[in-house]
Amino acid sequence: MNNDKLAVLLGTCIIPSIVKELKISDSEQVTFLNKFYQSSLYDILIREETALWHLSPTTLAEIYEYEQKTGILELPEEL
């Protein structure tokens, strides 16, 4: 998958699914997305070679929440 395809996948499927999983309201989405795009998770998610994009939205949401609470990006061991 090239970077353009990954960007489309992230923008149309993965990130909206994370928003849904976290139950982010419409009024909070801009704030959430600004924070998400600045997160360490996003920095790694956009790199195709990490293959994080294959994780479920639930797992990605849990990783994001943990990072926001602790400041630590903790990835599943199976990676």
C-alpha positions in Angstrom: 0.0 0.0 0.0 1.4 3.4 -0.9 1.2 6.5 1.3 -1.8 8.0 -0.7 -3.8 4.8 -0.2 -2.9 4.7 3.5 -4.0 8.4 3.9 -7.3 7.6 2.3 -7.8 4.5 4.4 -7.0 6.5 7.6 -9.2 9.5 6.7 -12.3 7.5 5.5 -12.3 4.4 7.6 -9.9 4.1 10.5 -10.0 7.6 12.1 -13.8 7.9 11.8 -14.1 4.4 13.4 -11.9 5.5 16.3 -14.1 8.6 16.7 -17.1 6.4 16.8 -15.5 3.9 19.2 -14.6 6.7 21.6 -18.1 8.2 21.3 -16.8 11.6 20.4 -19.7 14.0 19.9 -20.0 16.1 16.7 -19.3 19.2 18.7 -16.1 17.7 20.1 -14.7 16.2 16.9 -12.6 19.1 15.7 -10.9 19.3 19.2 -10.4 15.6 19.2 -9.0 15.4 15.7 -6.5 18.2 16.5 -5.3 16.3 19.5 -5.3 13.0 17.7 -3.2 14.3 14.8 -0.6 15.5 17.3 -0.5 12.2 19.2 2.4 9.7 19.1 -0.1 7.1 18.0 -0.9 9.1 14.8 2.8 9.6 14.1 3.3 5.9 14.0 -0.1 5.1 12.4 0.7 7.1 9.3 3.9 5.0 8.7 2.9 2.1 6.5 5.8 -0.1 7.7 4.4 -0.2 11.2 1.2 -1.8 10.0 -0.7 -0.3 12.9 -3.5 0.4 10.5 -4.5 -3.3 10.6 -5.5 -3.1 14.2 -9.1 -2.8 15.1 -10.7 0.6 15.9 -11.3 -0.7 19.4 -7.6 -1.5 20.0 -6.5 1.8 18.4 -8.9 3.7 20.6 -7.6 2.0 23.7 -4.0 2.8 22.7 -5.0 6.4 22.1 -6.8 6.7 25.5 -3.9 5.2 27.3 -1.5 7.6 25.7 -3.7 10.6 26.6 -4.0 9.4 30.2 -0.4 8.5 30.8 1.7 10.2 28.1 3.0 6.8 27.2 2.4 5.1 23.8 2.0 1.4 24.6 1.6 -0.9 21.6 0.3 -4.5 21.7 3.0 -7.1 22.0 2.0 -8.9 18.8 3.4 -6.0 16.7 
